[in-house]
Amino acid sequence: MRVRKAAIGASALVAIATASCACSPEDTESREPAVFVQSTQFAPSPAPITDLVPTAEQLTALYNATTNYSIREEDRARLLEGPSDQTLPIARAWGAPPSPQYLQFTAMELVGPEMVNAIGQGHIEGMDPYPVGPIPFVRFNNEWRLSRAFVCGGLFLAAPHVCG
């Protein structure tokens, strides 16, 4: 019993000594608040596609940029059909998929005035390529953009409020 009381007393003294040392003026550890640095470097978005008929390569770059979080949201919004102030919340919700994928379009077809569908393959690391398409693109303000209806269809369950 005496040993137990002595051990408890010794533990208390160690705790008091530790606490008093932590507050001593000799403490050289800085108490400044931590600073978090956020990158201001963003990847460039692809150049606007103003050709009368886009190529599969141009549509590949445009589509993949819409899901690339390293591109500024405002720039991704300009790649979607519609005025940027209306597409910004859509671009924010569309963003990067849970598993990073890359689409590569191999063909496109005209489906109407200023409308094309692209088809090709999707690639996710560790999986065989899979067919994708048709994915619609439209010409808006003389630039080819990813169809708002297509994106909103993809967001229907995840974020239905952004396409209102």
DSSP file (Angstrom, degrees, kcal/mol; ACC not computed):
  #  RESIDUE AA STRUCTURE BP1 BP2  ACC     N-H-->O    O-->H-N    N-H-->O    O-->H-N    TCO  KAPPA ALPHA  PHI   PSI    X-CA   Y-CA   Z-CA
    1    1 A M     >        0   0    0      0, 0.0     4,-2.3     0, 0.0     5,-0.2   0.000 360.0 360.0 360.0 -42.4    0.0    0.0    0.0
    2    2 A R  H  >  +     0   0    0      1,-0.2     4,-2.2     2,-0.2     5,-0.2   0.872 360.0  52.4 -62.9 -36.0    2.8    2.4    0.9
    3    3 A V  H  > S+     0   0    0      2,-0.2     4,-2.3     1,-0.2    -1,-0.2   0.905 108.8  50.2 -66.0 -40.8    4.5    1.6   -2.5
    4    4 A R  H  > S+     0   0    0      2,-0.2     4,-2.3     1,-0.2    -2,-0.2   0.933 111.8  47.0 -64.1 -45.7    1.2    2.4   -4.3
    5    5 A K  H  X S+     0   0    0     -4,-2.3     4,-2.4     1,-0.2    -1,-0.2   0.877 112.0  51.1 -63.4 -37.8    0.8    5.8   -2.5
    6    6 A A  H  X S+     0   0    0     -4,-2.2     4,-2.4    -5,-0.2    -1,-0.2   0.894 109.8  49.6 -66.6 -39.1    4.4    6.6   -3.2
    7    7 A A  H  X S+     0   0    0     -4,-2.3     4,-2.4     2,-0.2    -2,-0.2   0.905 111.6  48.3 -67.1 -41.2    3.9    5.9   -6.9
    8    8 A I  H  X S+     0   0    0     -4,-2.3     4,-2.1     2,-0.2    -2,-0.2   0.916 112.9  48.6 -64.4 -42.5    0.8    8.1   -7.1
    9    9 A G  H  X S+     0   0    0     -4,-2.4     4,-2.1     2,-0.2    -2,-0.2   0.901 111.5  49.2 -63.4 -42.0    2.6   10.9   -5.3
   10   10 A A  H  X S+     0   0    0     -4,-2.4     4,-2.3     1,-0.2    -1,-0.2   0.898 109.8  51.9 -65.2 -40.5    5.6   10.6   -7.6
   11   11 A S  H  X S+     0   0    0     -4,-2.4     4,-2.3     1,-0.2    -1,-0.2   0.899 108.9  50.9 -62.3 -40.8    3.3   10.7  -10.6
   12   12 A A  H  X S+     0   0    0     -4,-2.1     4,-2.3     1,-0.2    -1,-0.2   0.910 109.7  49.6 -63.9 -42.5    1.6   13.8   -9.4
   13   13 A L  H  X S+     0   0    0     -4,-2.1     4,-2.5     1,-0.2    -2,-0.2   0.901 110.6  50.2 -63.8 -40.3    5.0   15.5   -8.9
   14   14 A V  H  X S+     0   0    0     -4,-2.3     4,-2.5     2,-0.2    -2,-0.2   0.909 110.8  49.7 -64.2 -41.0    6.1   14.6  -12.4
   15   15 A A  H  X S+     0   0    0     -4,-2.3     4,-2.2     2,-0.2    -2,-0.2   0.911 112.4  46.8 -64.2 -42.7    2.9   16.0  -13.8
   16   16 A I  H  X S+     0   0    0     -4,-2.3     4,-2.3     2,-0.2    -2,-0.2   0.908 113.2  48.9 -65.7 -42.2    3.2   19.2  -11.9
   17   17 A A  H  X S+     0   0    0     -4,-2.5     4,-1.9     2,-0.2    -2,-0.2   0.905 111.5  49.5 -64.9 -41.1    6.9   19.6  -13.0
   18   18 A T  H  X S+     0   0    0     -4,-2.5     4,-1.8     1,-0.2    -2,-0.2   0.919 111.5  49.0 -64.1 -43.1    6.0   18.9  -16.6
   19   19 A A  H  X S+     0   0    0     -4,-2.2     4,-0.7     1,-0.2    -2,-0.2   0.897 111.3  48.8 -64.4 -40.7    3.2   21.5  -16.6
   20   20 A S  H  < S+     0   0    0     -4,-2.3     3,-0.4     1,-0.2    -1,-0.2   0.844 110.3  51.5 -71.2 -31.0    5.4   24.1  -15.0
   21   21 A C  H >< S+     0   0    0     -4,-1.9     3,-1.2     1,-0.2    -1,-0.2   0.848 102.3  60.2 -71.3 -33.4    8.2   23.5  -17.5
   22   22 A A  H 3< S+     0   0    0     -4,-1.8    -1,-0.2     1,-0.3    -2,-0.2   0.760 109.1  44.0 -65.8 -22.3    5.8   23.9  -20.4
   23   23 A C  T 3< S+     0   0    0     -4,-0.7    -1,-0.3    -3,-0.4    -2,-0.2   0.395  86.8 120.4-101.8   3.1    5.0   27.4  -19.3
   24   24 A S  S X  S-     0   0    0     -3,-1.2     3,-1.7    -4,-0.2    -3,-0.1  -0.316  72.3-121.8 -71.3 152.1    8.6   28.5  -18.6
   25   25 A P  T 3  S+     0   0    0      0, 0.0    -1,-0.1     0, 0.0    -4,-0.0   0.644 106.9  73.5 -66.6 -14.3   10.0   31.5  -20.5
   26   26 A E  T 3   +     0   0    0     -5,-0.1     2,-0.3     2,-0.0    -2,-0.1   0.551  66.3 119.5 -76.7  -6.0   12.8   29.2  -21.8
   27   27 A D    <   -     0   0    0     -3,-1.7    -5,-0.0     1,-0.2    -6,-0.0  -0.456  41.6-175.9 -63.6 118.4   10.3   27.6  -24.1
   28   28 A T        +     0   0    0     -2,-0.3     2,-0.2     2,-0.1    -1,-0.2   0.492  43.5 114.0 -97.7  -4.6   11.7   28.2  -27.6
   29   29 A E  S    S-     0   0    0      1,-0.1     2,-0.1     2,-0.0    -2,-0.0  -0.489  72.0-116.0 -70.4 133.9    8.8   26.7  -29.6
   30   30 A S        -     0   0    0     -2,-0.2    -1,-0.1     1,-0.1    -2,-0.1  -0.437  18.4-162.1 -71.3 140.3    6.9   29.3  -31.6
   31   31 A R        +     0   0    0     -2,-0.1    -1,-0.1     2,-0.0     3,-0.1   0.137  46.7 131.3-106.4  17.0    3.2   29.9  -30.7
   32   32 A E        -     0   0    0      1,-0.1     3,-0.1     3,-0.0     2,-0.0  -0.395  67.1-100.6 -67.4 146.6    2.5   31.6  -34.0
   33   33 A P        -     0   0    0      0, 0.0    -1,-0.1     0, 0.0     2,-0.1  -0.363  43.0-100.3 -66.5 149.5   -0.7   30.4  -35.7
   34   34 A A        -     0   0    0     -3,-0.1     2,-0.5     1,-0.0    -3,-0.0  -0.404  32.4-142.0 -69.6 146.1   -0.1   27.9  -38.6
   35   35 A V        -     0   0    0     -2,-0.1     2,-0.5    -3,-0.1    -1,-0.0  -0.943   7.4-154.4-113.2 130.1   -0.3   29.3  -42.1
   36   36 A F        -     0   0    0     -2,-0.5     2,-0.5     2,-0.0    -2,-0.0  -0.903   7.8-153.1-105.4 129.9   -1.9   27.3  -44.9
   37   37 A V        -     0   0    0     -2,-0.5     2,-0.4     0, 0.0    -2,-0.0  -0.879   6.3-162.9-105.1 130.2   -0.7   28.1  -48.4
   38   38 A Q        -     0   0    0     -2,-0.5    -2,-0.0     2,-0.0     2,-0.0  -0.937  27.3-109.1-113.9 134.7   -3.1   27.4  -51.3
   39   39 A S        -     0   0    0     -2,-0.4    -1,-0.0     1,-0.1     0, 0.0  -0.290  22.1-169.7 -62.9 139.6   -1.8   27.2  -54.9
   40   40 A T        +     0   0    0      2,-0.0     2,-0.5    -2,-0.0    -1,-0.1   0.274  59.4 103.5-107.9   7.3   -2.6   30.0  -57.2
   41   41 A Q        +     0   0    0      0, 0.0     2,-0.3     0, 0.0    -2,-0.1  -0.802  49.3 179.4 -92.6 126.2   -1.3   28.1  -60.2
   42   42 A F        -     0   0    0     -2,-0.5    29,-0.2    30,-0.0    28,-0.1  -0.913  31.9-107.4-124.3 152.1   -4.0   26.6  -62.4
   43   43 A A  B     -a   71   0A   0     27,-3.0    29,-0.5    -2,-0.3     2,-0.2  -0.472  43.8-106.2 -71.6 148.7   -3.8   24.6  -65.6
   44   44 A P        -     0   0    0      0, 0.0    -1,-0.1     0, 0.0     3,-0.1  -0.487  28.7-125.2 -75.4 147.1   -4.8   26.5  -68.7
   45   45 A S        -     0   0    0     -2,-0.2    17,-0.1     1,-0.1    31,-0.0  -0.548  39.8 -88.5 -83.3 158.7   -8.1   25.6  -70.3
   46   46 A P        -     0   0    0      0, 0.0    -1,-0.1     0, 0.0     3,-0.1  -0.262  50.5 -92.5 -65.6 156.3   -8.1   24.7  -73.9
   47   47 A A        -     0   0    0      1,-0.1    15,-0.0    -3,-0.1     0, 0.0  -0.352  53.5 -89.7 -63.7 147.2   -8.3   27.4  -76.6
   48   48 A P        -     0   0    0      0, 0.0     2,-0.8     0, 0.0    -1,-0.1  -0.297  36.9-128.9 -57.4 142.8  -11.9   28.1  -77.7
   49   49 A I        +     0   0    0     95,-0.5    95,-2.3     1,-0.1     0, 0.0  -0.858  40.1 159.9 -98.2 108.2  -12.9   26.0  -80.7
   50   50 A T        +     0   0    0     -2,-0.8    -1,-0.1    93,-0.2    93,-0.0   0.392  30.0 122.4-110.1   0.6  -14.3   28.3  -83.3
   51   51 A D  S    S-     0   0    0      1,-0.1    93,-0.1    93,-0.0    -2,-0.0  -0.249  72.1-120.8 -59.7 151.9  -14.0   26.0  -86.4
   52   52 A L  S    S+     0   0    0      1,-0.3    -1,-0.1    91,-0.0    62,-0.1   0.890 105.5  23.5 -62.4 -38.2  -17.2   25.4  -88.2
   53   53 A V  S    S-     0   0    0     61,-0.0    -1,-0.3    57,-0.0    -3,-0.1  -0.981  87.8-139.9-129.7 118.8  -16.8   21.7  -87.6
   54   54 A P        -     0   0    0      0, 0.0     2,-0.2     0, 0.0    54,-0.0  -0.321  16.2-121.7 -74.9 159.5  -14.6   20.6  -84.6
   55   55 A T     >  -     0   0    0      1,-0.1     4,-2.2    52,-0.0     5,-0.2  -0.576  23.2-112.3 -93.1 163.4  -12.2   17.6  -84.7
   56   56 A A  H  > S+     0   0    0      1,-0.2     4,-2.1     2,-0.2    49,-0.4   0.868 119.4  54.4 -61.0 -36.2  -12.4   14.6  -82.4
   57   57 A E  H  > S+     0   0    0      2,-0.2     4,-2.2     1,-0.2    -1,-0.2   0.902 107.3  49.2 -66.0 -41.0   -9.1   15.8  -80.9
   58   58 A Q  H  > S+     0   0    0      1,-0.2     4,-2.3     2,-0.2    -2,-0.2   0.914 112.1  48.0 -64.3 -42.1  -10.5   19.2  -80.1
   59   59 A L  H  X S+     0   0    0     -4,-2.2     4,-2.8     2,-0.2     5,-0.2   0.851 108.4  55.7 -67.8 -33.8  -13.6   17.7  -78.5
   60   60 A T  H  X S+     0   0    0     -4,-2.1     4,-2.4     2,-0.2     5,-0.2   0.950 110.5  44.4 -60.5 -49.6  -11.4   15.3  -76.5
   61   61 A A  H  X S+     0   0    0     -4,-2.2     4,-1.6     1,-0.2    -2,-0.2   0.905 114.8  49.5 -62.5 -42.1   -9.5   18.3  -75.0
   62   62 A L  H  X S+     0   0    0     -4,-2.3     4,-1.2     2,-0.2    -2,-0.2   0.953 113.0  45.2 -63.4 -50.7  -12.7   20.3  -74.4
   63   63 A Y  H >X S+     0   0    0     -4,-2.8     3,-0.9     1,-0.2     4,-0.7   0.947 113.3  48.8 -60.6 -50.2  -14.5   17.4  -72.6
   64   64 A N  H >< S+     0   0    0     -4,-2.4     3,-0.6     1,-0.3    -1,-0.2   0.812 106.8  57.4 -63.8 -29.1  -11.5   16.4  -70.4
   65   65 A A  H >< S+     0   0    0     -4,-1.6     3,-1.2    -5,-0.2    -1,-0.3   0.822  97.2  62.8 -68.2 -30.1  -11.0   20.0  -69.4
   66   66 A T  H << S+     0   0    0     -4,-1.2    -1,-0.2    -3,-0.9    -2,-0.2   0.745 110.2  39.0 -67.8 -21.0  -14.6   20.2  -68.1
   67   67 A T  T << S+     0   0    0     -4,-0.7     2,-0.8    -3,-0.6    -1,-0.3   0.237  90.3 107.2-110.2  12.5  -13.8   17.5  -65.5
   68   68 A N    X   -     0   0    0     -3,-1.2     3,-1.8     1,-0.1    27,-0.1  -0.816  49.3-166.6 -99.2 106.2  -10.3   18.7  -64.6
   69   69 A Y  T 3  S+     0   0    0     -2,-0.8    -1,-0.1     1,-0.3     4,-0.1   0.625  83.5  71.7 -67.7 -12.4  -10.1   20.4  -61.1
   70   70 A S  T 3  S+     0   0    0    -28,-0.1   -27,-3.0     2,-0.1     2,-0.4   0.570  85.9  80.9 -80.6  -4.8   -6.7   21.8  -61.8
   71   71 A I  B <  S-a   43   0A   0     -3,-1.8     5,-0.1   -29,-0.2   -29,-0.0  -0.852  99.7 -99.0 -97.5 135.9   -8.4   24.2  -64.2
   72   72 A R    >>  -     0   0    0    -29,-0.5     4,-2.2    -2,-0.4     3,-0.5  -0.186  27.5-123.7 -52.8 139.1  -10.1   27.2  -62.6
   73   73 A E  H 3> S+     0   0    0      1,-0.2     4,-2.5     2,-0.2     5,-0.2   0.874 111.3  55.6 -54.1 -41.7  -13.9   26.8  -62.2
   74   74 A E  H 3> S+     0   0    0      1,-0.2     4,-1.2     2,-0.2    -1,-0.2   0.877 108.9  47.5 -61.8 -37.4  -14.6   30.0  -64.2
   75   75 A D  H <4 S+     0   0    0     -3,-0.5     4,-0.3     2,-0.2    -1,-0.2   0.882 111.3  50.0 -71.9 -38.2  -12.6   28.6  -67.1
   76   76 A R  H >< S+     0   0    0     -4,-2.2     3,-1.4     1,-0.2     4,-0.2   0.872 105.8  57.8 -66.2 -35.5  -14.4   25.2  -66.9
   77   77 A A  H >< S+     0   0    0     -4,-2.5     3,-1.4     1,-0.3    -1,-0.2   0.850  99.2  59.0 -62.8 -34.2  -17.8   27.1  -66.8
   78   78 A R  T 3< S+     0   0    0     -4,-1.2    -1,-0.3     1,-0.3    -2,-0.2   0.606  97.5  61.8 -70.9 -10.2  -16.9   28.7  -70.2
   79   79 A L  T <  S+     0   0    0     -3,-1.4    67,-2.7    -4,-0.3     2,-0.3   0.482  92.6  80.6 -92.0  -4.4  -16.6   25.2  -71.7
   80   80 A L  B <  S-b  146   0B   0     -3,-1.4    67,-0.2    -4,-0.2     2,-0.1  -0.769  94.6 -95.0-104.2 149.0  -20.3   24.4  -71.0
   81   81 A E  S    S+     0   0    0     65,-2.5    -2,-0.1    -2,-0.3    -1,-0.1  -0.394  88.3  37.6 -62.7 129.8  -23.2   25.6  -73.1
   82   82 A G  S    S-     0   0    0     -2,-0.1    -2,-0.1    -4,-0.1     2,-0.1  -0.424 102.5 -38.6 118.7 168.9  -24.8   28.8  -71.8
   83   83 A P    >>  -     0   0    0      0, 0.0     4,-1.6     0, 0.0     3,-1.4  -0.390  55.9-122.5 -64.1 141.2  -23.7   32.1  -70.2
   84   84 A S  H 3> S+     0   0    0      1,-0.3     4,-1.6     2,-0.2    -5,-0.1   0.827 109.8  60.2 -57.0 -36.0  -20.8   31.6  -67.7
   85   85 A D  H 34 S+     0   0    0      1,-0.2    -1,-0.3     2,-0.2    -3,-0.0   0.807 112.0  40.8 -65.6 -25.5  -22.8   33.1  -64.8
   86   86 A Q  H <4 S+     0   0    0     -3,-1.4     4,-0.4     1,-0.1    -1,-0.2   0.725 116.5  48.3 -90.3 -23.7  -25.4   30.4  -65.3
   87   87 A T  H  X S+     0   0    0     -4,-1.6     4,-3.0     1,-0.2     5,-0.2   0.591  87.3  85.3 -93.9 -10.0  -22.9   27.6  -65.9
   88   88 A L  H  X S+     0   0    0     -4,-1.6     4,-2.3     1,-0.2     5,-0.2   0.936  92.7  45.0 -58.6 -48.6  -20.5   28.3  -63.0
   89   89 A P  H  > S+     0   0    0      0, 0.0     4,-1.9     0, 0.0    -1,-0.2   0.851 114.2  51.3 -64.4 -30.0  -22.6   26.2  -60.4
   90   90 A I  H  > S+     0   0    0     -4,-0.4     4,-2.9     2,-0.2    -2,-0.2   0.931 109.8  48.1 -69.8 -44.6  -22.9   23.5  -63.0
   91   91 A A  H  X S+     0   0    0     -4,-3.0     4,-2.0     1,-0.2    -1,-0.2   0.885 110.3  53.3 -61.5 -38.8  -19.1   23.4  -63.6
   92   92 A R  H  < S+     0   0    0     -4,-2.3    -1,-0.2    -5,-0.2    -2,-0.2   0.911 115.6  38.9 -62.6 -43.4  -18.6   23.3  -59.8
   93   93 A A  H  < S+     0   0    0     -4,-1.9    -2,-0.2    -5,-0.2    -1,-0.2   0.837 115.2  52.8 -76.7 -33.8  -20.8   20.3  -59.4
   94   94 A W  H  < S+     0   0    0     -4,-2.9    -2,-0.2    -5,-0.1    -3,-0.2   0.982  84.4 117.8 -68.0 -58.5  -19.7   18.5  -62.6
   95   95 A G  S  < S-     0   0    0     -4,-2.0    -2,-0.1   -29,-0.2    -3,-0.1   0.356  70.8  -7.3  31.0-148.7  -16.0   18.7  -61.8
   96   96 A A        -     0   0    0      1,-0.1   -28,-0.1     2,-0.1   -29,-0.0  -0.562  69.2-126.2 -82.0 135.1  -13.8   15.6  -61.3
   97   97 A P        -     0   0    0      0, 0.0    -1,-0.1     0, 0.0     4,-0.0  -0.321  30.2-104.1 -71.9 163.1  -15.4   12.2  -61.2
   98   98 A P  S    S+     0   0    0      0, 0.0    -2,-0.1     0, 0.0     0, 0.0   0.875 115.3  40.1 -57.3 -39.6  -14.7    9.9  -58.2
   99   99 A S  S    S-     0   0    0     25,-0.0     2,-0.0     0, 0.0     0, 0.0  -0.955 101.4-116.0-110.1 119.3  -12.3    7.8  -60.4
  100  100 A P        +     0   0    0      0, 0.0    25,-0.6     0, 0.0     2,-0.3  -0.304  43.9 178.8 -57.0 125.9  -10.1    9.9  -62.6
  101  101 A Q  E     -C  124   0B   0     23,-0.1     2,-0.4   -34,-0.1    23,-0.2  -0.902  21.9-149.9-128.4 158.9  -11.0    9.0  -66.2
  102  102 A Y  E     -C  123   0B   0     21,-2.4    21,-2.2    -2,-0.3     2,-0.4  -0.997  10.0-154.2-129.0 127.0   -9.9   10.2  -69.6
  103  103 A L  E     -C  122   0B   0     -2,-0.4     2,-0.5    19,-0.2    19,-0.2  -0.847   6.2-168.2-101.2 138.5  -12.1   10.2  -72.6
  104  104 A Q  E     -C  121   0B   0     17,-3.1    17,-2.5    -2,-0.4     2,-0.3  -0.951  11.3-149.8-127.0 111.4  -10.6   10.0  -76.1
  105  105 A F  E     +C  120   0B   0     -2,-0.5    15,-0.3   -49,-0.4   -45,-0.1  -0.614  17.2 178.0 -81.9 137.3  -13.0   10.7  -78.9
  106  106 A T  E     +     0   0B   0     13,-2.4     2,-0.3    -2,-0.3    14,-0.2   0.565  66.3  14.1-111.8 -16.4  -12.2    8.9  -82.2
  107  107 A A  E     -C  119   0B   0     12,-1.9    12,-2.6   -51,-0.1     2,-0.3  -0.989  56.3-165.6-154.6 158.4  -15.1   10.2  -84.3
  108  108 A M  E     -C  118   0B   0     -2,-0.3     2,-0.4    10,-0.2    10,-0.2  -0.986   6.9-157.1-145.3 154.5  -17.8   12.8  -84.4
  109  109 A E  E     -C  117   0B   0      8,-2.4     8,-2.4    -2,-0.3     2,-0.3  -0.991  23.3-117.7-134.6 141.8  -21.0   13.2  -86.4
  110  110 A L  E     +C  116   0B   0     -2,-0.4     6,-0.2     6,-0.2   -57,-0.0  -0.620  32.7 172.2 -73.2 131.5  -23.1   16.2  -87.3
  111  111 A V  E     -     0   0B   0      4,-2.3     5,-0.2     1,-0.4    -1,-0.1   0.402  60.9 -26.1-121.2  -1.6  -26.6   15.8  -85.8
  112  112 A G  E >  S-C  115   0B   0      3,-1.1     3,-1.8     0, 0.0    -1,-0.4  -0.964  96.7 -36.3 172.5 178.9  -28.1   19.2  -86.5
  113  113 A P  T 3  S-     0   0    0      0, 0.0    26,-0.2     0, 0.0     3,-0.1  -0.456 129.2  -9.5 -62.9 121.8  -27.3   22.8  -87.1
  114  114 A E  T 3  S+     0   0    0     -2,-0.3    25,-2.2     1,-0.2     2,-0.4   0.823 114.7 110.7  58.8  34.7  -24.4   23.6  -84.8
  115  115 A M  E <   +CD 112 138B   0     -3,-1.8    -4,-2.3    23,-0.2    -3,-1.1  -0.996  38.3 172.6-139.4 133.7  -24.6   20.3  -83.0
  116  116 A V  E     -CD 110 137B   0     21,-2.4    21,-2.9    -2,-0.4     2,-0.4  -0.962  20.8-143.6-134.1 155.2  -22.3   17.3  -83.1
  117  117 A N  E     -CD 109 136B   0     -8,-2.4    -8,-2.4    -2,-0.3     2,-0.4  -0.961  16.1-154.4-114.2 137.5  -22.1   14.0  -81.2
  118  118 A A  E     -CD 108 135B   0     17,-2.4    17,-2.4    -2,-0.4     2,-0.3  -0.896  10.5-174.5-112.0 142.5  -18.7   12.5  -80.3
  119  119 A I  E     +C  107   0B   0    -12,-2.6   -13,-2.4    -2,-0.4   -12,-1.9  -0.942  26.1 107.7-130.8 155.2  -17.9    8.9  -79.7
  120  120 A G  E     -CD 105 132B   0     12,-2.3    12,-2.1    -2,-0.3     2,-0.4  -0.861  59.3 -47.4 177.3-141.1  -14.8    7.2  -78.5
  121  121 A Q  E     -CD 104 131B   0    -17,-2.5   -17,-3.1    -2,-0.3     2,-0.3  -0.949  32.3-142.7-129.4 146.6  -13.3    5.4  -75.5
  122  122 A G  E     -CD 103 130B   0      8,-3.2     8,-1.7    -2,-0.4     2,-0.4  -0.828  16.2-158.2-103.1 148.1  -13.1    6.0  -71.8
  123  123 A H  E     +C  102   0B   0    -21,-2.2   -21,-2.4    -2,-0.3     2,-0.4  -0.988  14.6 174.2-131.5 124.9  -10.0    5.1  -69.9
  124  124 A I  E >   -C  101   0B   0     -2,-0.4     3,-2.2     3,-0.2   -23,-0.1  -0.997  46.6 -96.7-124.7 134.2   -9.7    4.6  -66.1
  125  125 A E  T 3  S+     0   0    0    -25,-0.6     3,-0.1    -2,-0.4    -2,-0.0  -0.193 108.7  16.3 -52.5 131.2   -6.4    3.4  -64.7
  126  126 A G  T 3  S+     0   0    0      1,-0.3     2,-0.3     0, 0.0    -1,-0.3   0.442 109.8  93.9  87.1   0.4   -6.3   -0.4  -64.3
  127  127 A M  S <  S-     0   0    0     -3,-2.2    -1,-0.3     3,-0.0    -3,-0.2  -0.873  79.9-104.0-123.2 156.8   -9.3   -1.1  -66.5
  128  128 A D        -     0   0    0     -2,-0.3    -4,-0.1     1,-0.1    -6,-0.1  -0.471  52.4 -91.6 -69.8 148.9   -9.8   -2.0  -70.2
  129  129 A P        -     0   0    0      0, 0.0    -6,-0.2     0, 0.0    -1,-0.1  -0.279  45.8-157.7 -58.8 150.5  -11.0    0.9  -72.3
  130  130 A Y  E     -D  122   0B   0     -8,-1.7    -8,-3.2    -3,-0.1     2,-0.1  -0.949  22.0 -97.0-132.7 150.9  -14.7    1.1  -72.7
  131  131 A P  E     -D  121   0B   0      0, 0.0     2,-0.3     0, 0.0   -10,-0.3  -0.409  39.6-173.9 -71.1 142.8  -17.0    2.7  -75.3
  132  132 A V  E     -D  120   0B   0    -12,-2.1   -12,-2.3   -28,-0.1     3,-0.2  -0.971  19.9 -30.3-132.2 150.1  -18.4    6.2  -74.6
  133  133 A G  E     -     0   0B   0     -2,-0.3   -14,-0.2     1,-0.3     2,-0.1  -0.326  27.7-137.3 111.4 169.5  -20.8    8.3  -76.5
  134  134 A P  E     +     0   0B   0      0, 0.0    -1,-0.3     0, 0.0   -15,-0.2   0.354  56.3 175.6 -76.3 138.1  -22.6    9.7  -78.2
  135  135 A I  E     -D  118   0B   0    -17,-2.4   -17,-2.4    -3,-0.2     2,-0.2  -0.964  25.1-130.8-112.7 123.0  -21.7   12.8  -76.2
  136  136 A P  E     -D  117   0B   0      0, 0.0    11,-2.1     0, 0.0     2,-0.3  -0.508  23.1-176.8 -84.0 141.1  -23.3   16.0  -77.5
  137  137 A F  E     -DE 116 146B   0    -21,-2.9   -21,-2.4     9,-0.2     2,-0.3  -0.965   7.9-163.3-127.2 146.7  -21.5   19.3  -78.1
  138  138 A V  E     -DE 115 145B   0      7,-2.5     7,-2.9    -2,-0.3     2,-0.6  -0.912  23.4-116.9-130.3 157.1  -23.2   22.5  -79.3
  139  139 A R  E     + E   0 144B   0    -25,-2.2     2,-0.4    -2,-0.3     5,-0.3  -0.856  37.2 175.0 -94.8 120.0  -22.0   25.7  -80.8
  140  140 A F  E >   - E   0 143B   0      3,-3.2     3,-1.3    -2,-0.6    -2,-0.0  -0.996  69.5  -9.0-130.0 125.3  -22.8   28.7  -78.5
  141  141 A N  T 3  S-     0   0    0     -2,-0.4    -1,-0.1     1,-0.3     3,-0.1   0.893 130.6 -55.9  52.0  43.3  -21.6   32.2  -79.2
  142  142 A N  T 3  S+     0   0    0      1,-0.2     2,-0.4    -3,-0.1    -1,-0.3   0.679 120.4 102.8  65.0  20.8  -19.5   30.8  -82.1
  143  143 A E  E <  S- E   0 140B   0     -3,-1.3    -3,-3.2   -95,-0.0     2,-0.3  -0.991  73.6-118.8-131.3 142.9  -17.6   28.4  -79.8
  144  144 A W  E     + E   0 139B   0    -95,-2.3   -95,-0.5    -2,-0.4     2,-0.3  -0.634  41.4 171.1 -79.3 135.7  -18.1   24.7  -79.4
  145  145 A R  E     - E   0 138B   0     -7,-2.9    -7,-2.5    -2,-0.3     2,-0.2  -0.946  40.2 -90.0-141.9 159.1  -19.1   23.7  -75.9
  146  146 A L  E     -bE  80 137B   0    -67,-2.7   -65,-2.5    -2,-0.3    -9,-0.2  -0.535  57.6 -97.6 -70.9 135.7  -20.2   20.6  -74.0
  147  147 A S     >  -     0   0    0    -11,-2.1     4,-2.1    -2,-0.2     5,-0.2  -0.306  21.5-148.0 -60.7 128.7  -24.0   20.3  -74.0
  148  148 A R  H  > S+     0   0    0      1,-0.2     4,-3.0     2,-0.2     5,-0.3   0.883  99.7  56.5 -62.0 -40.1  -25.7   21.7  -70.9
  149  149 A A  H  > S+     0   0    0      1,-0.2     4,-1.9     2,-0.2    -1,-0.2   0.888 107.3  49.2 -61.1 -39.2  -28.5   19.1  -71.2
  150  150 A F  H  > S+     0   0    0      2,-0.2     4,-1.7     1,-0.2    -2,-0.2   0.949 113.7  44.4 -64.5 -49.3  -25.9   16.3  -71.2
  151  151 A V  H  X S+     0   0    0     -4,-2.1     4,-1.4     1,-0.2    -2,-0.2   0.928 113.8  49.7 -62.5 -45.5  -24.1   17.6  -68.1
  152  152 A C  H  X S+     0   0    0     -4,-3.0     4,-0.6     1,-0.2    -1,-0.2   0.850 106.8  56.2 -64.7 -33.6  -27.4   18.3  -66.3
  153  153 A G  H >< S+     0   0    0     -4,-1.9     3,-0.6    -5,-0.3     4,-0.3   0.880 108.2  48.4 -62.2 -37.2  -28.5   14.7  -67.2
  154  154 A G  H 3< S+     0   0    0     -4,-1.7     4,-0.3     1,-0.2     3,-0.2   0.748 114.3  46.0 -72.7 -24.2  -25.4   13.4  -65.5
  155  155 A L  H 3X S+     0   0    0     -4,-1.4     4,-3.0     1,-0.2    -1,-0.2   0.420  80.2 107.4 -96.2   0.0  -26.0   15.6  -62.4
  156  156 A F  T << S+     0   0    0     -4,-0.6    -1,-0.2    -3,-0.6    -2,-0.1   0.860  92.1  25.3 -50.2 -46.5  -29.7   14.8  -62.1
  157  157 A L  T  4 S+     0   0    0     -4,-0.3    -1,-0.2    -3,-0.2    -2,-0.1   0.843 126.3  46.8 -88.0 -35.4  -29.3   12.6  -59.0
  158  158 A A  T  4 S-     0   0    0     -4,-0.3    -2,-0.2     1,-0.2    -3,-0.1   0.893 135.7  -1.4 -77.0 -40.4  -26.1   14.1  -57.6
  159  159 A A    ><  +     0   0    0     -4,-3.0     3,-1.4    -7,-0.1     4,-0.4  -0.410  66.2 160.7-150.5  65.2  -26.9   17.8  -57.8
  160  160 A P  G >> S+     0   0    0      0, 0.0     3,-0.8     0, 0.0     4,-0.5   0.760  71.0  68.0 -64.1 -23.9  -30.3   18.4  -59.4
  161  161 A H  G 34 S+     0   0    0      1,-0.2     3,-0.3     2,-0.2    -5,-0.1   0.721  88.3  64.7 -69.5 -21.8  -30.5   21.9  -57.9
  162  162 A V  G <4 S+     0   0    0     -3,-1.4    -1,-0.2     1,-0.2   -72,-0.2   0.722 103.2  45.1 -78.8 -18.5  -27.7   23.4  -60.1
  163  163 A C  T <4        0   0    0     -3,-0.8    -1,-0.2    -4,-0.4    -2,-0.2   0.539 360.0 360.0-100.9  -7.8  -29.5   22.9  -63.4
  164  164 A G     <        0   0    0     -4,-0.5    -1,-0.1    -3,-0.3    -2,-0.1   0.399 360.0 360.0  -3.1 360.0  -32.9   24.3  -62.3
